[in-house]
Amino acid sequence: MDPVVALVLGVSCLLLLSLWRHRSGRGKLPPGPTPLPIIGNILQIDVKDISKSLKNLSKVYGPVFTLYLGMKPIVVLHGYEAVKEALVDHGEEFAGRDSIPILKRSKKNSGIVFNNGKTWKEIRRFSLMTLRNFGMGKRSIEDHIQEEARCLVEELRKTNGCAPCNVICSIIFKNRYDYQDPEFLTLVNKLNENIRILSSAWAQVYNNFPALIDCLPGSHHILFKNVDYIINYILEKVKEHEESLDVNDPRDFIDCFLIKMAQEKDNQGLEYTYENLVYAVSDLFAAGTESTSTTLRYALLLLLKHPQVTAKVQEEIQCVIGRHRSPCMQDRSRMPYTDAVLYEIQRYIDLLPVNLPHAVTCDVKFRNYLIPKGTAIWTSLTSVLHDNKEFPHPEMFDPGHFLDERGNLRKSDYFMPFSSGKRMCVGESLARMELFLFLTTILQQFHLKSQVDPKELNTTPIAKGLSSLPPLYKLCFIPV
């Protein structure tokens, strides 16, 4: 057969298959824009700001609609009611995790974040229990964060530190690192670089056409190398732990997992394996480092941009804590304005605009639609955190969104920066504790000074893909 004829026939078959799959599946799924053969709805999505595209599409198709990325259907949930109904009211059915193609090749479906089924439940349960045993949410870890905050203050007198990373490292690897340790800095830099790549438009293009883009040059190859570096680093740490393990005195998360592996070695289950250990550590390291440090960087930018807010926080710190003792979590209940500022920072920055992708674990009847098992689910956290009925003027940074008329803290069910339901962030309590103690310690010791007029500071994220990343800025820490 002539090669050209074979090519035309092949492409025609693909087009027909694509059309058949779309038409045969769409009767069960919610409505949505008509997909094109092969490429689906990619031309209707702004890869630089996916959440904005979802908002526009929701105005046409409602809070529950279907998109196609290539030939893959994705059900989008937009707005608090739809997100809450799925993740909370139908939590078990929506507790699956869909893969992200650019991560699937390197991270596989192991660990905590991208695992599924019985293995995911067991690894998540074990991880939560172990983190709590090492003090997450308790006074013991609070003491550690306070000490790290003091180290950070001393480092800020000279240069920027990496305090959030050190807190999670102490739980995972036992030891903290010197802020100038070359190995430590390399690890953090590779992690930061990966988040920038994952939040770029190129990563979104890759996720739509992984087989094609894989063959092309691009930043995805840098991400693969960085992930390999981090995984190999963790493997070395695991080997070191095995050589010095004392089953009667576990030092950290790795020790606890290795002990559990030994206890379960005769079990037929495949939960406690080296692969799950390495990727669980990788997940905890990434989440405990990057999400908190990005939030802190964004927080300092917002405080620079709004000096009147910073002044009120510092006034509350002076009134409740003073200058001569470290802030503690008990102070938080007596600092409603500072607490409201922390809530508003997380609401405003919208760290994970479209959340990590979920998947339904069985055929689900949802709002008169039938969503087949395994279908990917996107939950727009932007639509919840920036709901204009719950938060008047959501595009503005205003701590008043979380204060009542008496100046007391007003909590909101719409506050979902850590997601909600069965897949809610494992380290939420640790992250909330770190944000409060680090920011209050910094503002207790320093005035923040911008090198430009605060009005000229831009707080628009430089990337809004997987994560919202703050623009670069310069500031001076002036001792109080």
Summary of the structure (lengths in Angstrom):
residues: 480
radius of gyration: 23.6
end to end distance: 81.2
largest distance: 85.2
contacts: 1544
relative contact order: 0.15
helix: 55%
strand: 10%
